[in-house]
Amino acid sequence: MARALLSVSDKTGIVDFAKELVCRGMQILSTGGTLAALAQAGVPVTPVSDITGFPECLDGRVKTLHPAIHGGLLAMRAHADHMAQIQALGIAPIDLVAVNLYPFRQTVAKPGVDFAEAVENIDIGGPTMLRSAAKNWQDVTVLVDPADYPAVLREMDAGGVSPATRRRLSYKVFAHTAQYDALIADYLWQNLPAREAAFPDSLTLTYEKTQDMRYGENPHQPAAFYRELGDVAGCLSAARQLHGKALSYNNINDANGALDLLREFDTTAVVAVKHANPCGVGLAGSVADAYRLAYQADPISIFGGIVAANGVIDEAAASLMAEIFLEIILAPGFTPQALALLTRKKNIRLLQMDTAHRVYPAGALDMKKVAGGLLVQRQNDTLLPAEPWRVVTRRAPTPVEEENLRLAWAIVKHTKSNGIVIAKSGQSLGIGPGQVNRIWAAQAAIARSGDKARGAALASDAFFPFEDCAQAAAGAGISAIIQPGGSLADQKSIDVCDAHNIAMVFTGMRHFKH
């Protein structure tokens, strides 16, 4: 008689699956909670301990780690010596395995979980059975996902589970156990009482696919979106799409940039992003007024862009946003009136998520793939150092200028380098992103600002290598500058500022973004 071993933490569909296997002439072996659930449902089931001749022990830590189980899983049916050996040892083959693992991921996600509880939810016997069965996929059907039960039953009725299906299920097992072990390794690393390095010697990352995309940055590039398995509160992968077609690769990348910038503000803010750079930022007493400022900052670039707000989109804000084409509006909520207005536009995507969540998940990494390797760093989650800045000019900034400086500095942190940002009165005025030299970035920001630059603040993501940026700022009427400092030419820039009564502060912190 063919035999199936069922031992699952996720008992979705397992009783019905077991009944169907029995109807097809299979003997069911099982352990622990699965055994109890099957027996209670009236399924004929044999305890694994009857097969091994050894009771479960160590609070269930040892149940299936026995030659009678693994010999039955690993014996190759076409290998005469294998079959002779298990027959001599009194071991019968096991033809089907359905196993899923202790809920380690769910356990460590619980608030306040202690280390001992987490360790106790590390499965040993389950992964071992899965790997044994998956290695011998030519002869054993192995299932780790309840969603595969119906397809396997259909193939059994059609003459047997096909080699192609058994091989695909084997792949799913090894992908699952690799992910399981990666989660455990990461948890143990994060919870080492002391460690000598900021990053582990071996980095194994695991994600789950949420969607295939029409294409990547360009139509000839296939793409997909994967989500981290840990805490994603406040992250784009936790957003709920309320309306519109599927997100594209560029949509997700740009929306993530908008969300990163939005994190910097604890007042009502609207951020507009285009091609991964901010093109308009507004701070005001309402979402509608903040959007109006962001739109007016650059009414050309915002067309077809991404808009993110940290307040609920009401009818007043929605009516303004509906006047132009926007790819995405991202917010913590939409009033019914706002939804009624915006959903008339079939091509707009509306995303709802917790934009008030202003911190990255613990241990969050920023990664960049390069040919043959991976660059990894901690997220840039600091805007200003503990000592926010040092006044280096004769004149210190006024309270109003300080507000302008903080706004410009927050925006330039999220602007591609070399970046220069000009801001005033809760609004970005000119943004010069991604230039190969700093003076070009300054000239672009000044040109975009026009006469509004007078009395505004200018921020630079890195130091001025020459005095030319300070001279350009003076010519535009800029009244205050914020930059990291640290150039050999710092004094020349300071002298230019003093000569034009510009207040300049050094942060001692650079914000390159590439």
N, C-alpha and C positions, 0 to 999 in steps of 0.2 A: 504494500500500500504506500502511495506517495505521502510524504509528510510535510507539514507546514509548521514553522515555529513563529508564534505571534507574541510579541512583548513590547507594548507601546506605552509611552507617557500620554501622547495625544490619542485618545480613544475614539476620535471621530470615525464613525462608520465601521469600527472594528468588529462589532457583534454581527452586523449584516454580512460583512466580508467573510467572517469565519463560518457563518451558516452556509453561504454559497460554496465555500471550499468543501465543507462536509458533504453537501449535495453532489459535489463532483468527485467524491470518493477519497478525500484526503483526511489523514489523521492529524489532529491539531495538538501541538505541544505548546505549553505556555508557562508563565511564571507570575508570581506576585499579584499585583492589582489586576492585570489583564486576565490571569487565570480566574480570579474571583468574579470578574465581570462576565466572562464567557459562561462560567458555570451557573451563575445566577440567571442568565438568559436561556439556560437549557441547552447550550452547545456542548456536545460531547468533547471533552478536553482532557489531555493527559498532562499531569505536572512534569516539568522538566526533571525534577528530583527522581521521578520514577525511571527516567531514562539514564540518568547519571549514577543512580544508586547512592547519591550523596545529598543531604539536606541543604537547603539554603542556609547561609550562616553570616555572621558578622553584620547583623541588622540588614540583610539583603545585599550587602556589598558583593558577595560571592554567590552566584546562582547558575550561570551558564558557562563559567570558565572551566571547561572540562573536555577531555578528549572525545567523550561520547557525543558532544555537541560539535566541536570544531573538526573532528574527523569526519562527521557526517556532512559538514559544510564544504570542506576542502578536498575531499576525495574526488578525483577526476574520473568520470564515468568511462571514458575511453581509454583509461590507463589501467591495464589489467593488473599490474602489481598493486596499485592503490586499492582496487576493488577486492583483491585477495586479502590484503592486509586488514581492511576494515571488517571483512567477513570473519577473519580469524580472531579479531578482537571483539567481535560481537557488536559492532557499530553499524547502524543502518543509515543510509543517506538521508539527508534533509533537502527537500526540493524547492521549498519556498520559504522566504524569511520576510516578515513584516516587523520592523523595529523602528521606533523613533526614541529620542534620547531624553534624559532628564532635562528639565527646563532651565538650563544654566542661564541662558540669555534673559529669560523672564525673571529669574531669581535676582540677578545682579542689578536689574533695572528697578527693583522695588526700593522705595526710600528707606534708608536706615538699615539695609541688609548688612549683617555682620559677616566677617571673613569666614568663620566656621561654617555658616549656613551655605555660603557660596561654594566652598570646597566640597561640602557634602553633596552638592548638586552637580559635581563632575562625574559623568557617566563613564564607567570602565567596560563593563560587560557588553553594553549596547554597541559602542563603536567597534569592539573586537568582533562581535558577530557580524555586523554589517560589512566590515572589511573582509572577513573570511568569505562571506557569501559573494561579495562583489568581485573578489579576486577570481572566484570560480564561476564567473557569470555564464560560461558556456553551459553549465549544468544546473545552476541555481537561479531562480527568479528572486530578486531582492527589492523590497519596497521600503522607502523611508518617508514617502509622502502619501497620505490617504487619498489624494486626488488621483493617484494612479491605480487604485483598486478596481474601478469599473473597467478600465481598458484591459487590464490583465485578465479579468474574468471573461471578457468578450473574446480575447485571443485563445483562452483555454477552450472555449466552446467551439472555436473555429479550427481546432486541431492541435493547439499547443502554443505556448508563448514563444514568439519568434526570436531567433538569435539577435536580430536588430533591436528588438525591444529590451531583451535582457542586457545587451551591451549599453543601451541608453540608460537603463535603470542603474547599472553599475557605475556609470559616470556620475549620476545624481548622488549616489552614496558617497563617493570619494569627495565630490564637491561639498556635500553636507558635512562630512566629518572634518574636512579641512577647515571649513568655516567655524565649526564647533571648537576645534582646537585653537584656532586663531583668536576667538573670543576669550577663551580661557587664558591663553598666553598674555593677551593684552590686559586682562583684569589682574592677573598676578603681577605683571610688570608695574601697572599703575599703583598697586598696593604693596610693593616692596617697602619694608620699613626704612631702608636706606639704600640708595643706589649711587654708584660712582659716576654714571653718565646720564645726560639728559635724554638720550635716545638709546633704544636697545641695539645690541650688536646685530640682531636679525629682526627685520621688520616684516611681518606678515599682515596684510590688510585684507579685510573682508567686507563686501558690500552685497546688496541684493538689488536685482534689476527691477525698476518700477515701470519702465516703458522703453520700447524701441522708438527711435525718432525717424522722421521722414528722411533726414540727412543731418550732417554735422554743420560745421561753419559754412561749408559750400555743398552744393547738390551732389558732387561726386564723392563725398565722404560719408560712409555709413556711420551711424552713431546710436548710442543708447544712454539712458540716465540710470545711474545706480545710487542707492541710498545707503547711508551708514546704518549699522544695526543698533547703535547705542542711543543715547539721549539726543534727539534732534529737535527738541523744543526751541522755537524761535528761529529755526532754519527753514530754508525754502522747501526742503524735502518733506516738511510737515504741513505745507500749504494745502488747502482744499480748493479745487477749481470749481467755481460756481457757474461759469458760462464760457463759451468759446471753444474753438478747435484746440487740438492737442498742442502743447508747448513745443517749441523748436529748441535746438541746441543753443542758438544765440539768445533766444528768449530767456532761457534758464540762466545763462551766464550773465546777461545784463541785469536780470531781476536780482540775482545774488549780489551784484555790485551795488544796486540801489538799496537793498536791505542792509548791507554792511554800513553804508553811509548813514542810513536812517537810524542805526543803533546809537549814533553819537549824540542824538538830541533827546532831551527830556521835556521839551516844549512841543506844541503842535507843529509838525513839519511835513513838508511834501518835497520829495526828491524826484527829479527826472533824470533818466540815464539814457544815453545813446552810444552804441558801440563800446560798451564797458566803461565809459567815462561819464561823470555827471555833466549835464548841460543846463541844469537849472535847479536851484534850491530856494525854498521859501519857508520862513518861520513867521507865524502869525497867531492870532487868537482863535481862528477857525480853520478847518481844512479848506474851505472855499477860498479864504483870503490867502492862505499859504500856497495853494495851487496857483492862484492868480499871480503871486510874486514869482513862483518857479517858472510859469509860462512866460511872463514878461521878461525874464532874464535872457531867454533865447527862444523866441516864438518860431524860429525856423527849425532849429535842431530837434526840438521836442516832438515834432511831427513824426509819427511812427516809432516813438520811443516808449520807454517803460516808466510808469509813474508809481511811486510807493508813498503811502501816507501812514502816519502812526495814529491817526484818528479815524473814526467811522465816516465813510463817505455818505453824506446826506444829499438831499435833492439839489441844494444850492451848488455843492461841489460837482455833483454828477452833471448838472446842466452845463457847467463850464467845460468839463472834460469831454462831453459829448460833441463839442463844437469842432474838434479835430480828430484825426485818426490816431489812436494810441494802440500799441500792441498789447499792453498789459496794464491793468490797474491792480495794485496789491495793497490791501488794507486789512485792519482787524475786523471790519464789518461793513455792511452796506444796508442802508435803510430800505424798506420795501419800495419807496418812491424812487430812490436812486437805482435800484435794480430794474425797476420798470423802464426807466429812461435808458440805462446803459445796455440792457439786453436787446434793445431794438437793433443794435449794431452787431451783426452776426460774427464779425471777424475779431472783435475785441475779446481778450481773455480777462476774466475777473477772478482774482485769487484772494482767498481769505485766510489769514493766519495771525498768530500772536506777534505783532510787530513791537509790542512793548517789552518783549524778552530781550534785554540789552546785553547779555553776556553770552559768550561762546560756550558750548558744552565743555565740561572739564576735560583737559588733555587734548583739545581740538588741535589738529595739525593743518598746516597750509602746505600743499604739495604741488610740485611742478614736474611733469614727466619730461625727461630729456632722453635723447637716443642712448640706449644702453644703461639707463639709470634713473634715479628719482631724487629730486631735491626736496628736502623736508625741513620745515621750520615751524616754530610755534606761531599761532595766529598773532597778528599785530593788533593786540587788544588794548593798547595803551595810547591815549591821545596826547597827553602831556606828562612829563615826569612829576615826581613828588613836589619838587620846586618848579612851578610851571614855566617860569621864564626869568630872564635877567635883562633889565633895561641897560642898554649899552650906549644910548645917546644922551645928550644933555637934557632932553625933554622926555618925560615919561608919558605913556599914553593916558588919555582921559578915560573915565569910566565908559563912555560911549565907544571910544576907540577900542577899549579892551573887549567889549562885546563883539565888535566887528572883527577884531583879530582872532578871537576864539572861533567865530563862524568860518572865516577864511581858512584857518588852520584845520578845522574838521573836514572841510571839503577837499583841501589839497591832499590830505592823507589818503583819500580814495580816488585820486586823479592819477592817471598813468604818468610816470616820470619821463623826462623832466616836466614838472608841473608847476604852474603859477596860477593862483586864484585871487581874484579881487572881489570883495564883498562889503556890503554896507546895509545897515538898517534891516537886518533879517533877510537879506536877499543876496544871492550870488549875482555878480554883474558881468564878470568876464572870466572864462576858464581857458587856460592855455595848456593842453595836455600833450604828453608823449612826444616832445621835441628832442632833437639830438643835441641841442645846446640851450642853456637857460635863458639867454637873451631872446631867442625866438619865442620861447614859451611866454616870457614877459610881454613881448610885443603883441602876441596874439591876444592875451588877456586884456591888455590895455586897449587894443583896437576894438574888441568886443564891448568893452565898458563905455567907451566914448566919454562924453562930458560927465557921466555919472561917477567916473573914477575920482573926481575931486572930493576930498574928504573921506575917501574909502580906505579900507585896509587891504594890504597885499600880503599873501602868504606864499612862501617858497618851500617845497618839500625837502630841499637840501640847500647847503650854503651857497652864497654868491661867490663864484670863483674870481670875479672881477667886479669893479664898481659900476659896470655898465647897466646892470639891472636897477641899482639904486638911482642912477641918473635918469633912466627911463621912467621910473616911478615918480621922481620929482617933477619931470616934465609933464606928467599926466595929472598932477595935483594930488597924488596919494598922500595921506596924512600919517599913516602908521604902517609898519612892516613887521612881520614875524617870520623868522627863519632860524635854522638850527645854529648857525655860526660855526666857526672852526676852520675857516679859510685863511690862508696866508695873507689874503687881501682884505680881511675883515675891517681893518682900520680905514682903508680907503672908502669902503662902503659907509662906515660910520661917519666919516668926515663929510661925505656927500649929504647924508641925512641931516647932520647938524647944520650944514650950510643952508638947508631948505626947511628947517624947523620940522623935520619928520621924526616921529618917535619910532625907535626900532628896538625890538626885543629878540634875544636869543633863547631858544628852547633847550639847546644841547641834545636834541633828539631829531633824528632824520626819519622821513617817511617815504622812502623809495617804494614804488609799486610798479612791477614789470609784468 
